[in-house]
Amino acid sequence: MKIFFFIKDVSLTGGTERVTVNLASLFASKGHDVTIISYYHGKKEPTYRPSSDVKLKFLLDQSCFDSGHAFSRIKRFVQAFFSVRKFVKTKCKSKDSVIISQNFFSNALIWLSGAASKSIGCEHFKYDVYPAPIRFARNCVYRRFGRIVCLTDKDSNRFSRHLQENRVLTIPNMVASNDSIEVDVSSKTMIAVGRLAPQKGFDMLIYAMKAIAQKNGDWILNIFGEGEQKEYLENLIKDFGLQTHVFLKGYSKNIVNEFARSGFFVLSSRYEGFPLVLVEALGLGMPCVAFDCPEGPSLLLEDGGGCLVPFDRNCDSPNQAGFKQNVERLQESLLFMINNRDFRKQCIAHRDVIKEKLSPEVIYKKWESLLKY
């Protein structure tokens, strides 16, 4: 079977990009002819590399249009449309071809190209991440797709209210764990990973670190990632005098080794789709502290593995009551994890539960059933 993955820009650093590369490599290992089609090419060297038997094609040799003058952004979108329409008409015509498109941007272009009815549209974000007018437009587009794949049952149910129910399926992210990695629960390092953006809630985590530094001064926090909030977070660290306790480490090419050096993982996000980084941490046996944000953490931690922190969604700024409550609750959970080494050891066993539910073989069988449709 010829499988074409369409994605906005596979060269970038992010969960959707990594999931796409992992799935493409998995499908290729099962004998499929797999190609990743990226509309844009923002980075010269892609962050994640698929296996050697996966073909990679960039339709446009330029960055995407998330920033810049409005005219240039529209121009690049139009260029992407004509490029994908041409590619679909010339390369995806055979009966054994399947298009798997990632997120609303790509899904909208596949719909505009006229190929939605024979395509699978994937959603990696929670249902209500967009405002109501965009959600309405998205639902209209998704009604044209052969199938829509979501990461959680909650989001599948929300989409099913607006689409034909049998068109929406749940296939979560898989875990690609490394059994050779041993978690060091004696380490006094906390680790957080993600884009330096409001969604990831690193501001709340840094606020919470004020109390940690005062009560457990020998513990540190490493935050791995890049993004637009870097300067803001750096200033927070300086304002709170946390320069020797909180470190912005940038992007790591080997985050698994960083996990292995850390005592536990922290997810402070305001929202997620189905957090791949939490899946990976749990799959390695990392003890985890995570906000009970929508969607995903509650499903991953319901059988153990760490602390699920009650979460108030009214937390956009430090002046809001929800922000302050979240910081206090996060502090309590961090202190509990720090002061309970035996509990951290117990969390390691949860990786077997995660592997059983989210192993590559389990996830492939779900995709295989869908591809046979």
N, C-alpha and C positions, 0 to 999 in steps of 0.2 A: 504493500500500500504506500502511495505517495502522500506524505503528510507535510503540510506547509504551515508553519507557525508565523503569524503576523503580529508584530509588536512595534510600538512607537519608536523606541531607540534601544536596541539590545546592548549597545556599548556602555550604557550608563550603569551606575551602582544603585541597586535597589532590589527589593524582594521579587517584584514581577519579573525583572530581568533574570534573576537567578533561578526562579522557578521555571521559566521558559527554557533556559539552557539545560537544566537538570532533566526536564521532561523530554526534550528533544534527544538528549543523549540516551535516556532510558528507552525511548521508542526505537532509536537506531540500533541499540543492543538487541532488540527483539526482531531485527531483520527488516524494519521499515526503511523506506527511502525518505529521509527527513531533511528539510530545508527550513532555516530560520530566515524570514524576510523582515528586515528592519527598515522602516520608512526613512529614518534619519541616522546620521553617523556623527554623534556629538563628541566622542573621544576616539583618538587615533587608535589606541589599543583597548579593545573591549575589556571590561572588568572581569567578566566571567567567560571562560572558554569552553565550548561544547566539545564532545569527543571528536576524534579525527574523522569519523564517518558521517558527521553532520555538516551539511553545506550551509554557508552563511552568506547572505546577499544583502547589501545596502542599496535601497532604491535611489536615495539622494545622498550625496557626499557633503552633507552640511548638518548643523545642529537643528534641533526642533524649535518650534516657534513659541516657547513659553515666555520669552522675553523679547524686547525690541520694539520697534515702531509698528503700529497697527498694520500699516500697508505691507511691510515685509512679512509679518506673521501670516496675513491672509495669502500672500503670494506663495509662501512655503506650504501652506495647507493645500492650495490649489495644485501645486506641483506634486505633492504627495498623492492627491486624488488621481490625477492623470497617470502617474507612475503605477499605482496599484491597479487601476482599471486595465491598463495595458498588460500588466503582468498576469492578472487573473484570467484575462481573455486568451492569452497565448500559452501560459504554462500550467493552468489548473483545469484544463478541459477534460482530461481523461476520467472515466468512470471510477477509477480507483484512487482519485485524488480527494483529499480531505483538507479543508481549511480550518485551523484552530486559531482564533483571533483573541488577543489579550486586551481587555479593558475597553472602556467606552470610546476612546479616541479611535483606536484601530477598528472596533466594531462598527462605528459610524462610517468609516471609509469603506469597509467591506460591503456594508449596506448600500452606500452610494454607487459602488462599482457593480451592483446587481448580483452579487454572489452570496447574499445572506442566507437564502433558503437552503443552500447545501453546505452551510458552514456551522461551526460550533463557536459560540461567543462565550468567552470567559470573563468573569467579574472577580477581581482581586480586592475590591473595596466593599465596605459595608453598604447596605442598600441606600441609606439616607445620607451618604457623604456629600451629595449634591443638593442644592436648593430645589424646591418643588418644581419650578418650570423645566429645569434640566432633567429631573427625574421623569417628568411626563414625556419629554422628547425621547429620553432613553428607552422608556417602555414601548413607545411607538416603534422605535427602531428594532427592539428585541423581539417584537411580535413577528418579524420577518425571518428570524433565524430558525434554523433547523432544531438546534438545541442551545440552551443557556446553561453554563456550568458555574455554580457558586461554591464557595469554600465551606460554608456552614449551612445547616438545616434552617436556621433562623432566617438567613438571607434568601434561601431557596423558597421558603414559605412566603416571604414578602414579595418576591418577584412573581410567584405563582398566582397571587391575587390579581395580577394585571396581565398575565400571559396564560396560555393554556398550560394547565398544571403538569401534564406529562412531558412538556418541553423543558422543564427545569430540573436539573439534577445537582446533587451535592458530591463533589470530589475534593477532599481537603488536600493540602500540601503534604508531600511525602517527606520523611526524614531519611537523610543519608548519613547515618551515624558511623563513627569510627571506633571500633572496639579496642583499638590499640591505645587510645587516649585514656589516661587515668586522671580523674578529677582530684584536685588537691584541696580537700576541705579544710586543711590546716592553713591555707593561704589567707592572709588578711587583706586581700584585694577583692573588691566588688567590680563587676564588669557590666557595662551597658553598651548596646550596639544599635545604631540606626542613623538615619538622616538627621542632621541638626536643623530641625524644623519644628514648628509648634505642635504638630501631630504627635511627636514622640515624647512630649512632656518632660524634657530634660530640665526645664526651668523648675518644675516641681521637685524633681530629684535633687537638684542643687540646693534648693531651699531646705529640703529634708536633711541634707548633709551637714547643715550647721549644727544640729543637735548631735549628730554622729561624731563629728570632729571634737566636740566638747567632751563627750562621754567615752568615746573609744578612739583616742587620737592616733593609735597605731594602725588604724584601718584607712585604706585609700579607695578611691573610685576612679576607674579608667573608663572614659566614654570614647568609643570608636565610631567614627563617621564624619561625613562632611556635609556642609549645607549652609543655607543663608543666615542661620541664627548663630554662627560661630562667634562673631564679635559680641553679640548680646550675651551669650553664655559666658564668654571670657570675662566680660565686665561684671557679671553676677559673681563669678568666682573671686574676682578681686575685691568687690564690695563686701563680700562676706569673709574675706581673709582666708580663703580655702585653697590658696595656691599650692600648699604642700599636702593637700588631701584630695583634690579633684583635678583630673588631668584630661584635656581634650587631645586624644591621640591621633586623630585623623583616620584615614582608611587603612585597614590592615589586609594584606594579601593572604595571610594565614590566620584567620580569626579562630580556627580550631585550637591552635597553640595558645592563643590568648585566653580562651576558655579554660584550657588545662592548667594555666597558671593562676586561676582565680578561684576564690572560695565559693562565690555564688553569683548568679546573674540577676539583673534587675530590669524589668520592663515597666516603664513609667508612662506609656502611651495614653493619649486621650481617646484614641480609637484605632482599630486595626481591621483588617479583613479576616485573616487567619494567620497570626504572626509567625512567619517563617523562622525568624531568629529565635523565638521561644521554642519552636519545634526542634530546632537544631540543638539548643542548649539542653533541653530535656532529653533528647536522644543521646546525648553524651553523658547523661547522668548528672548534669549540673543542678544543684539546688537552685530554685528560682523564686523570686519575689515579683509579683505582677499585679497591676491594677486590674480589677474586674471590669475592664472597659469593653465596649462593643467592638468587634466580636472576636471570640476565640479563646482568650485566656481561661475562662471558666470551664470550657470543654477540655482543655489540655491539663488543667490542674485539679479536676474534680475527683480524681482517684489518688491524689498525692503528688509529690514532687516539689512541694514548696508552699509558699504563702500566697493566697489570693486576697488582695487588699480591696475592701469596699471602696467604691468609686462614685463620686458626685460629678455629673456631666457639666454642671455650672461652674467651670473652672478656667475660663479663658484668660483671666488676669489675676494677679496677686491680690487685688482688692475684693474679689468675690469670695463669698463664704465657702463655696465648694472648693475653691483652690486651697484655702487654709485647712479645711477638713481633710482634703486629700493628702496634704503635706504631713499633717499630724498622724494620719493613719499609716502613711508610708514610713514615717519615722519609727513607729511602733513595730512594724513588721521587719524593718531593717535591723533594729535593735534585738528583736527576738531571734532572727537568723544569726546575728553576730554572737549572741550569748548562748547559743544552743548548738554546739558542735555535733552532739549526738544526733540531733534532728537533721543536720546537714548530711550526715552519713546515711541516715535512713532514706533521704530523698534520692540517693543514687539508684536505688532499686527501681524507681519509677521509669527508668529508661526502657526496661523490658516491656512495660505496658505501652509506651509510646511506639516502640518498634513493632509490637504486635498489631497495633491499629494503623500505623502510618508507614510501614516498610515499603520500599519500592515495588515489591511483588504485589502487595495488597492494593496499592494505588494503581498499578498497571492493569490489574484485573478489572478494576472499575472503568478505566479508560478503554480497555479492550472490548468490554460489553457495549460501551457507547459507540465505538468505531464500527462495530459489526451491524449497528442499526441501519 
